[in-house]
Amino acid sequence: MDLLHNLALGFGVAFTAQNLLYAFFGSVLGTLIGVLPGLGPVATIAMLLPSIYSLDATPALIMLAGIYYGAQYGGSTTAILINVPGESSSVVTAIDGYAMARQGRAGAALAAAGLGSFFAGCVGTIIIAAFAPPLTELAFKFGPAEYFSLMVLGLIGAVVLASGSLIKAISMIILGLLLAQINTDVISGTARYSFDIPELTDGIGFVVIAMGVFGFGEIISNLGMPAEHREVFTKDVKGLWPTKQDFKDAWPAVVRGTALGSLLGVLPGGGALLASFAAYTVEKKMKGRPGDIPFGKGNIRGVAGPESANNAGAQTSFIPMLTLGIPPNAVMALMVGAMTIKGIQPGPQVMTSNPQLFWGLIASMWVGNAMLVILNLPLIGIWIKLLTVPYKYLFPAITLFCCIGVYTLNNNTFDVYLTALFALIGYMFYKLSCEPAPLLLGFILGPMMEENLRRALLLSRGDWSAFVTRPLSAGLLAMAVMLIVIVLLPSISKKREATFQED
C-alpha cells in the first residue's frame, strides 16, 4: 500500500503542467542529441547544467533524466540508418540494424528498437519504484567507514566494467581523484595545489571539466570524421510495423535484454553501455530458429536485445544514485552534480526529506517513455532530416552556447579558458583511446571519499582497523578485493575483452 501511495504522490507531481512540459522538452532534446552523432547525453547534460540554476529542483532533474533515456532511443536511429551510433550504447545496434536498413527493412528495425526500448524503460521504472525504498532503509545503516568502503567498491567496479584497457581506466580514475584535490582543505582552511591561482582555491568547477572533456572534446573529435562517408536510408523508411515473424523473433530478445540491462544498470560503471554489449553477446550465443538470418547480416534480435538492455540499464542506474548518493556512471555523476547545484544532498535522506522530488522523478520516467514512443516512431521523418544539418553550422553554434553557459556560471573568463584546456585534454583522451567517464566518477567521488575517510578516522581515533572490524564495511571491501582477483584471472580477462568486441 505504501508503494501505491508513493506512486500516487509521484504521478500527482509528474502530471503538473510545468513538469509535463520539462519531461517533454527533455525527451525531445534527448532524442535530438541521440540522433545527432557525437552529441551524447553526457555532453548535453554537461552543457545544460548552467541553465538549471533558474529552475526548481524537480523540473530540472525531470528534464535531465528525460535527456538521458531519450538519448538511448535517439541513438538507435543513426545507428540503423547511417551506421553511425548516435550514442556509445548503440554501437552494437548498428551491426544488424544497418544491415536491415540496407535490405530495405529500416522501418522494422526502428520499430523493434522503439518498442523494445519502451518495454524495457517501463520495467526499469517499476524496478526503481519497488527496490528504492528498501535500499534507502539499508543506506541509513551506513556510517563514514561504510560509505568510504562503498565508494572504493564503486570505483573498482567502474574500472572492472569499463570498456577498453584496465590500465587506462585506472589512470582515468586516479587523475579524477587528483583533480578533486585542487581546492581549499576544509579542516585546515589552506589552499591545496592551487599554484597561487586565486580562481583555483575553490577547486575546478564540475561543469568546466564535464563540458570541456565531454562537450568540446566530442565536438573536436567529430570534426575529424569525413561526412561524405555517411549514407542515409531516408527513402527506405516505410512500413514501420514489424511483421508477425519479426515479433516472434524479437520478443524473447526484448525480455532477455530487459532482464540483463536491469541488473547491469545498478552496478558501478555498468549502465547502458555494458548492458548493450552484454545483451548482444547473449543473443549471439542463443540458438535461433531454423533458417534464421545470421548475426551481422540483419538479425532483428541483434537490434531488439541491445536496445532493450541499454534502456533498462539507463533506468536502473538511477537506483544507486537516488538511494545511496553513489553515481554508477558518468551521467549519474552529472545528476549528482545537478542535485548539489540545487542544494540537495544526494543519498538516502532524499526520499524522506524531499518525497515529491524522489517519487515525481520516478513517475516522470513512465510519462517520458510514453512520450518517446510517440516521438520516435510516427515522427521519424523529422529526425532523419536533422541528419542532413551540416556540421560546419551545427558545431560552431553549440560551441558558442557552451562558452556563454560556462561564462555565466561565475561571470569569469578563467572558466572559459579552463574549459578550452580540458577540451584539448578530452581530444587527447580520444586519440589515446582513453574512456573519460571514470575520470568524472573519480572527480565526483574524490571529495566524498576523503571526507568519509577522515570522519571515520576521527571517530576511531586514527585506528585504520575500523574499516575491517565493522561488518558492513569489511564486506564491501572484501567484494572490492574479490572483483580485482576475478578480473585478473586469465579466462575472465579474455571474456571481458570479447564482450566489448563490436563484431
Buried (B, 14 or more C-beta within 10 A) or exposed (E): EEEEEBBEBBBBBBBEEEBBEBBBBBBBBBBBBBBBBBBBBBBBBBBBBBEBEEBBBBBBBBBBBBBBBBBBBBBBBBBBBBBBBBBBBBBBBBBBBBBBBBBBBBBBBBBBBBBBBBBBBBBBBBBBBEBBBEBBEEBEEBBBBBBBBBBBBBBBBBBBBBBBBBEBBBBBBBBBBBBBEBBBEEEEEEBEEBEEEEBBBEBBBBBBBBBBBBBBBBBBBBEEEEEEEBEBBBEBBEEBEBEEEBBEBBBBBBBBBBBBBBBBBBBBBBBBBBBBBBBBBBBBEEEBEEEEBEBEEBBBBBBBBBBBBBBBBBBBBBBBBBBBBBBBBBBBBBBBBBBBBBEBEBBBBBBEEBBEBBBBBBBBBBBBBBBBBEBBBEEBEEBBEBBEEEBEEBBEEBBEBBBEBBBEBBEBEBBBEBBBEBBBBBBEBBEEEBBBBBBBBBBBBBBBBBBBBBBBBEEBEEEEEBBBEBEBBBBBBEBBEEBEEEBEEEEEEEEBEEBBEEE
